Amino acid sequence: MKNFKITKNTIAAALLGLTLTATSCVNDLRQEPITEVTAASLYKDFGNYKNLLAKLYGGLAVGGQSGGDGNGDIADIDGGFSNYMRLLYTLQVITTDEAVIGWNDGSLHEFHKMIWTPSNEFSNAMYYRLYTEIAFCNEFIKNTTDEKLNQNGISGANLDEAKAMRAEAQFLRAQAYYHLLDLYGNVPFVDETTFGSVPQQMKRAELFTYVENQLKEAEAGLKDPKTNEYGRADKAAAWSLLARLYLNAKVYSGTERYADVITYTEKVISAGYSLKQTIVQVPNESTPDPNDTMPKNISYESLFLADNHVNNPENIFSIVYDGAKTQTNGGTTFLVHAAIGGDMVAADFGVNGGWGGLRTTKAFVQKFESSDKRGRFYTDGQTLEINDLGNFNDGYAFIKYKNLKSDGTPGIHDNWVETDLPVYRLADVYLMYAEAVLRGGGGNMATALGYVNALRTRASASAVSVLNLDFILDERSRELSWEMTRRTDLIRFGKFTSSDYLWPWKGNVKDGIAVGEYRNLFPIPTNDLVVNPNLVQNPGY
């Protein structure tokens, strides 16, 4: 059973008195989502706190206030398109070798071609989505200080829980700022104390320090690993994000922090997580008797199925989806439907139809040896070469997420997918540890090799005896494909914009070309530059 549900009713409760809009980032940041009078009544009753916190998590899972992303949080864009995880996938994956998309909705086609502009509505929606999340978090943090909790008479066990919830809000805010740091660089800054003033632009290196400090502060108040409700953050989630922050520190701040990567990955690894191993019984295809079954290893595949919340010791923090209570066109609903097209049978994925959008490039396909179970491609009717980005049959389809359970039965709804989306999992932590060892952060090379081979053994790929950085980059793509890390990884290795690594249609050329290095960052929306004189556009735009 999934313990932490986001429903339109809990969101509605959390939104009582909400006045936040997203027509411009400045307006977002200068408005208080809940009036003081309303806040006084809401936060007086501890019974409201979980619903208020649910809105913060709901901002990650759904794009609007009603089923199917109706009444969207972000103005001027469809609620499904403005879903946090769908937008993150667009910016982090479709811009790389891991995915192309065949749709021509607005400026969506610009991402894989790497020709986006400051008016790109999807990049802008990601920016506004992140500040909307920050605004909700600020409001919760502002109303759960020790002083406010004392004023509201919150005491005993409720007080302890309220403080832990505040730490969760700090974590979620830090995570949103991490994504701003990674995607946009120098951005406006606002916290719970800065309402009523035009936001100042914070330098990327300064924002790095802020995110680091916030995560450490949140860590102190978060519950211990594996002791919070499923779908809510704990200390291990903070450690995982800190490790990811430090892994990219040279990009963000100009200073390497690989020793800190070792420190925080070791914290996660020692907290009791392990790789998921799943064996199911399936009919023996060599006999006609359905009662004659044989074991089948679906360990890697099961991480991305509709029951991936069950007996999963690997996931550290996941976005929770449910076919009845989180009906969104983003998240895993998007990742399942959009990857189905051509001759693919939608029922094989537990859904009622495909959207014919997402495929992958031959550069990605060629990273896998034939035995590797992570390289699951649908090739019937598909060509390896992509001559037309708009034709679903150009490019192999990639099979990652399904709305099926481990036993093959579908989720409870054939349209809304209930597969949870892992944000941090142990496999990523293993690979971060290995990379940090290779980059001189300390640790132990034999241990790193063991972690990498544990992943490869699970995937039925051949074991390796030596590690190098190029191998780690490829292994991250094989293990973490479509999990929204690829763009960041390529930038860290100097291969996102350069000619050191090319893939089909990079730079809007069939065989790929280098693009301007300035595209390592996305532009700040033009609207915010117009209304906020404190902002300076990222170079190149």
Secondary structure in CASP SS format (residue, H / E / C, confidence):
PFRMAT SS
TARGET T0000
AUTHOR 0000-0000-0000
METHOD secondary structure of the structure
MODEL  1
M C 1.00
K C 1.00
N C 1.00
F C 1.00
K C 1.00
I C 1.00
T C 1.00
K H 1.00
N H 1.00
T H 1.00
I H 1.00
A H 1.00
A H 1.00
A H 1.00
L C 1.00
L C 1.00
G C 1.00
L C 1.00
T C 1.00
L C 1.00
T C 1.00
A C 1.00
T C 1.00
S C 1.00
C H 1.00
V H 1.00
N H 1.00
D H 1.00
L H 1.00
R H 1.00
Q C 1.00
E C 1.00
P C 1.00
I C 1.00
T C 1.00
E H 1.00
V H 1.00
T H 1.00
A H 1.00
A H 1.00
S H 1.00
L H 1.00
Y C 1.00
K C 1.00
D C 1.00
F H 1.00
G H 1.00
N H 1.00
Y H 1.00
K H 1.00
N H 1.00
L H 1.00
L H 1.00
A H 1.00
K H 1.00
L H 1.00
Y H 1.00
G H 1.00
G H 1.00
L H 1.00
A H 1.00
V C 1.00
G C 1.00
G E 1.00
Q E 1.00
S E 1.00
G H 1.00
G H 1.00
D H 1.00
G E 1.00
N E 1.00
G E 1.00
D C 1.00
I C 1.00
A C 1.00
D C 1.00
I C 1.00
D C 1.00
G C 1.00
G C 1.00
F C 1.00
S C 1.00
N C 1.00
Y H 1.00
M H 1.00
R H 1.00
L H 1.00
L H 1.00
Y H 1.00
T H 1.00
L H 1.00
Q H 1.00
V C 1.00
I C 1.00
T C 1.00
T C 1.00
D C 1.00
E C 1.00
A C 1.00
V E 1.00
I E 1.00
G C 1.00
W C 1.00
N C 1.00
D C 1.00
G C 1.00
S C 1.00
L C 1.00
H C 1.00
E H 1.00
F H 1.00
H H 1.00
K H 1.00
M C 1.00
I C 1.00
W C 1.00
T C 1.00
P C 1.00
S C 1.00
N C 1.00
E H 1.00
F H 1.00
S H 1.00
N H 1.00
A H 1.00
M H 1.00
Y H 1.00
Y H 1.00
R H 1.00
L H 1.00
Y H 1.00
T H 1.00
E H 1.00
I H 1.00
A H 1.00
F H 1.00
C H 1.00
N H 1.00
E H 1.00
F H 1.00
I H 1.00
K H 1.00
N C 1.00
T C 1.00
T C 1.00
D H 1.00
E H 1.00
K H 1.00
L H 1.00
N H 1.00
Q H 1.00
N C 1.00
G C 1.00
I C 1.00
S C 1.00
G H 1.00
A H 1.00
N H 1.00
L H 1.00
D H 1.00
E H 1.00
A H 1.00
K H 1.00
A H 1.00
M H 1.00
R H 1.00
A H 1.00
E H 1.00
A H 1.00
Q H 1.00
F H 1.00
L H 1.00
R H 1.00
A H 1.00
Q H 1.00
A H 1.00
Y H 1.00
Y H 1.00
H H 1.00
L H 1.00
L H 1.00
D H 1.00
L H 1.00
Y C 1.00
G C 1.00
N C 1.00
V E 1.00
P E 1.00
F E 1.00
V C 1.00
D C 1.00
E C 1.00
T C 1.00
T C 1.00
F C 1.00
G C 1.00
S C 1.00
V C 1.00
P C 1.00
Q E 1.00
Q E 1.00
M E 1.00
K C 1.00
R H 1.00
A H 1.00
E H 1.00
L H 1.00
F H 1.00
T H 1.00
Y H 1.00
V H 1.00
E H 1.00
N H 1.00
Q H 1.00
L H 1.00
K H 1.00
E H 1.00
A H 1.00
E H 1.00
A H 1.00
G H 1.00
L C 1.00
K C 1.00
D C 1.00
P C 1.00
K C 1.00
T C 1.00
N C 1.00
E C 1.00
Y C 1.00
G C 1.00
R C 1.00
A C 1.00
D C 1.00
K H 1.00
A H 1.00
A H 1.00
A H 1.00
W H 1.00
S H 1.00
L H 1.00
L H 1.00
A H 1.00
R H 1.00
L H 1.00
Y H 1.00
L H 1.00
N C 1.00
A H 1.00
K H 1.00
V H 1.00
Y H 1.00
S H 1.00
G C 1.00
T C 1.00
E C 1.00
R C 1.00
Y H 1.00
A H 1.00
D H 1.00
V H 1.00
I H 1.00
T H 1.00
Y H 1.00
T H 1.00
E H 1.00
K H 1.00
V H 1.00
I H 1.00
S C 1.00
A C 1.00
G C 1.00
Y C 1.00
S C 1.00
L C 1.00
K C 1.00
Q C 1.00
T C 1.00
I E 1.00
V E 1.00
Q E 1.00
V E 1.00
P E 1.00
N C 1.00
E C 1.00
S C 1.00
T C 1.00
P C 1.00
D C 1.00
P C 1.00
N C 1.00
D C 1.00
T E 1.00
M E 1.00
P E 1.00
K E 1.00
N E 1.00
I C 1.00
S C 1.00
Y C 1.00
E H 1.00
S H 1.00
L H 1.00
F H 1.00
L C 1.00
A C 1.00
D C 1.00
N C 1.00
H C 1.00
V C 1.00
N C 1.00
N C 1.00
P C 1.00
E C 1.00
N E 1.00
I E 1.00
F E 1.00
S E 1.00
I E 1.00
V C 1.00
Y C 1.00
D C 1.00
G C 1.00
A C 1.00
K C 1.00
T C 1.00
Q C 1.00
T C 1.00
N C 1.00
G C 1.00
G H 1.00
T H 1.00
T H 1.00
F H 1.00
L H 1.00
V H 1.00
H H 1.00
A C 1.00
A C 1.00
I C 1.00
G C 1.00
G C 1.00
D C 1.00
M C 1.00
V C 1.00
A H 1.00
A H 1.00
D H 1.00
F H 1.00
G C 1.00
V C 1.00
N C 1.00
G C 1.00
G C 1.00
W C 1.00
G C 1.00
G C 1.00
L E 1.00
R E 1.00
T C 1.00
T C 1.00
K H 1.00
A H 1.00
F H 1.00
V H 1.00
Q C 1.00
K C 1.00
F C 1.00
E C 1.00
S C 1.00
S C 1.00
D C 1.00
K C 1.00
R C 1.00
G C 1.00
R C 1.00
F E 1.00
Y E 1.00
T C 1.00
D C 1.00
G C 1.00
Q C 1.00
T E 1.00
L C 1.00
E C 1.00
I C 1.00
N C 1.00
D C 1.00
L C 1.00
G C 1.00
N C 1.00
F C 1.00
N C 1.00
D E 1.00
G C 1.00
Y C 1.00
A E 1.00
F E 1.00
I C 1.00
K C 1.00
Y C 1.00
K C 1.00
N C 1.00
L E 1.00
K C 1.00
S C 1.00
D C 1.00
G C 1.00
T C 1.00
P E 1.00
G C 1.00
I C 1.00
H C 1.00
D C 1.00
N C 1.00
W C 1.00
V C 1.00
E C 1.00
T C 1.00
D C 1.00
L E 1.00
P E 1.00
V E 1.00
Y E 1.00
R E 1.00
L H 1.00
A H 1.00
D H 1.00
V H 1.00
Y H 1.00
L H 1.00
M H 1.00
Y H 1.00
A H 1.00
E H 1.00
A H 1.00
V H 1.00
L H 1.00
R C 1.00
G C 1.00
G C 1.00
G C 1.00
G C 1.00
N C 1.00
M H 1.00
A H 1.00
T H 1.00
A H 1.00
L H 1.00
G H 1.00
Y H 1.00
V H 1.00
N H 1.00
A H 1.00
L H 1.00
R H 1.00
T H 1.00
R H 1.00
A C 1.00
S C 1.00
A C 1.00
S C 1.00
A C 1.00
V C 1.00
S C 1.00
V C 1.00
L C 1.00
N C 1.00
L H 1.00
D H 1.00
F H 1.00
I H 1.00
L H 1.00
D H 1.00
E H 1.00
R H 1.00
S H 1.00
R H 1.00
E H 1.00
L H 1.00
S C 1.00
W C 1.00
E C 1.00
M C 1.00
T C 1.00
R H 1.00
R H 1.00
T H 1.00
D H 1.00
L H 1.00
I H 1.00
R H 1.00
F C 1.00
G C 1.00
K C 1.00
F C 1.00
T C 1.00
S C 1.00
S C 1.00
D C 1.00
Y C 1.00
L C 1.00
W C 1.00
P C 1.00
W C 1.00
K H 1.00
G H 1.00
N H 1.00
V C 1.00
K C 1.00
D C 1.00
G C 1.00
I C 1.00
A C 1.00
V C 1.00
G C 1.00
E H 1.00
Y H 1.00
R H 1.00
N H 1.00
L C 1.00
F C 1.00
P C 1.00
I C 1.00
P C 1.00
T H 1.00
N H 1.00
D H 1.00
L H 1.00
V H 1.00
V H 1.00
N C 1.00
P C 1.00
N C 1.00
L C 1.00
V C 1.00
Q C 1.00
N C 1.00
P C 1.00
G C 1.00
Y C 1.00
END
